[in-house]
Amino acid sequence: MADFKPTGIPPGPDEPRPAGMDHAHYKFRVHSDATAMRWPDGARVALTVTLMLDHWEVNPPQGESADPRIVSPLGKFFPDWLTWSQREYGARVGIFRILRVLDEFGLVPSVALGTEAGRRYPELVDELTRRNACFLAHGDFATRRLTSRMDAATETARITEARDVIARLTGSAPLGWCGQDYTESWDTPALLTQAGFTYTTDWSNDDRPYLLGPYDGRSLLAFPAQAEWSDLECMWLRRVSAPVWSDCLIEAFHVLRDEGGGVFNLTLHPWVAGQAHRIRYLRDALRRITGAPGIWRATTDEAAAVARGQL
């Protein structure tokens, strides 16, 4: 694959379209051609858990791009204390319930840490560090996403600041990037590579890791995001009930374990899965999942490193 050259827009409906993709970040390939990962100790699937730790602004600056789907059920109004405080519940209460459950099953979390959450919740960073969590850069605020409306200099500055703040707060530079709501501009993967990141969890098109790029001779690993069974995607946006969500996790996990060579990456938002009426269903799912043989419990840093070594 030639070095990435952004086109800005895909071909129009009347323009000739070469075989392949609407962009040059990677070549299309089917599942049967994907590299099956060889996980440690002959495990058939890598099990990772990614916690989203964010700070939501009551009043985001004009021009910022917040996820328009995540709004109060009562409508759009200001100040929306109900929605804001519901998100804060995750950092005050929900995250501790989730951590207790992860501890029960020997699962070390990977944490997508927004810089503002890291600044405001140092006790949470300490709690996660004591558990040997790995930290991914996650932008700054949950209400500010990277978009193609930004120029490259602005986006580069945001990526660099996120990297440097997480390094300062946690003691080590993050290897992984998890964008706010998985959003990227046309140039984000190239800019992440330039900033020293080795993998991203923004692409939800595979169950096995693969490479993006190259960008100036370097590649970026796409680590499975698997938003289909994210707690927010299922229970908040699609209104799937907690018992059904729990069953979905078990179904997905067993298919991936039977296929072999893939990743099961469970993404959790403490203000969703950490609610009192949902936590038992997370525990039930993990009890049934971790009771199966052939699992490698890993952080995203660990699994990405093993995958990169094989790609």
C-alpha positions, 0 to 999 in steps of 0.5 A, spaced: 500 500 500 502 506 498 503 512 503 497 515 505 494 521 501 488 523 503 482 525 498 478 529 502 472 526 499 470 519 496 468 519 489 461 522 487 456 517 484 458 518 477 465 518 478 469 512 476 470 508 482 476 503 483 476 496 486 477 497 494 475 503 499 473 510 499 479 512 502 487 509 502 487 508 510 487 500 509 486 495 503 479 491 503 480 484 505 475 479 507 475 475 514 478 469 511 484 472 509 485 476 516 491 474 520 488 469 526 492 472 532 496 467 536 495 469 543 499 467 549 499 460 552 494 457 545 488 462 548 483 462 542 481 469 544 484 475 547 479 478 553 480 486 554 475 491 558 476 498 556 473 503 561 471 510 558 472 516 563 470 522 561 468 529 563 462 532 560 461 540 560 455 543 562 456 549 557 460 546 551 464 552 547 460 554 541 462 550 535 464 544 538 462 537 536 458 533 542 455 527 540 447 529 538 444 522 540 446 523 547 441 528 550 436 528 556 430 524 555 426 531 557 429 535 551 434 540 549 434 545 555 440 549 558 442 548 564 441 541 563 443 539 570 439 532 569 444 529 564 450 532 566 449 529 573 447 523 570 454 523 567 458 525 573 454 519 577 459 514 573 465 518 576 462 518 583 459 511 584 458 507 577 466 506 576 467 503 583 461 498 582 465 496 575 472 495 578 469 491 584 466 486 579 472 486 574 476 485 581 472 479 582 474 476 575 481 478 575 480 483 569 485 489 569 482 495 565 484 499 559 482 506 561 480 511 555 482 517 559 479 524 557 484 529 559 479 533 563 477 527 567 484 526 569 485 533 572 478 533 575 478 526 578 486 524 580 483 519 586 480 515 580 487 515 576 490 513 582 485 507 584 486 505 576 494 505 577 493 501 583 490 496 579 495 496 573 490 499 568 493 501 562 491 508 559 489 510 552 489 518 550 481 520 549 481 527 547 480 532 552 472 533 554 466 528 552 463 534 549 469 536 544 470 531 538 475 531 532 472 532 526 474 534 519 472 541 520 478 542 524 485 544 520 491 539 521 494 544 526 489 544 531 487 537 530 495 536 531 495 540 537 489 537 541 492 530 539 499 532 542 496 535 548 492 529 550 498 525 549 502 529 554 497 530 559 496 523 560 503 522 560 504 527 566 498 524 570 499 517 569 507 517 569 507 514 562 506 516 555 500 512 552 500 508 546 493 507 544 488 512 542 480 512 543 477 518 540 471 521 543 465 517 540 470 513 535 470 520 531 476 522 527 478 526 521 480 524 514 487 525 517 487 523 524 490 516 523 496 519 520 497 525 525 496 519 531 502 515 528 506 522 527 505 523 535 507 516 537 501 512 538 502 505 536 494 503 536 487 506 535 480 503 537 476 507 533 475 503 527 469 498 528 470 494 522 473 487 524 474 482 530 481 482 529 487 487 529 489 490 522 494 495 520 492 502 517 497 506 513 503 506 512 504 514 514 511 516 512 513 509 512 510 507 519 503 503 520 498 504 526 494 498 529 487 498 528 484 494 535 477 492 535 472 497 538 466 492 537 461 498 539 456 493 537 456 491 544 458 497 548 454 498 554 452 505 551 450 503 544 446 497 546 443 500 553 442 507 552 442 509 545 438 502 542 434 501 549 436 494 549 434 491 556 440 489 561 438 482 561 438 482 553 445 486 553 448 481 558 446 475 553 449 479 547 455 479 550 455 472 552 453 470 545 458 474 541 464 472 546 462 464 544 462 466 537 469 469 537 472 464 541 470 458 537 472 462 531 479 463 534 484 468 533 480 474 535 479 479 540 473 480 545 473 488 547 468 490 552 467 497 552 464 500 559 461 507 561 461 507 568 455 512 568 451 506 564 453 499 566 455 502 573 448 503 575 445 499 581 440 496 576 445 494 571 451 491 575 448 484 576 448 483 569 455 485 567 457 480 573 453 475 570 456 476 563 463 476 566 462 470 570 459 466 564 465 468 559 471 467 564 468 460 566 470 458 559 477 455 557 482 458 552 481 466 554 487 470 555 486 476 559 489 482 557 490 490 557 489 493 550 496 495 550 498 488 551 494 485 546 496 490 541 503 489 542 502 481 541 498 483 534 503 488 532 508 483 532 504 478 528 502 483 523 
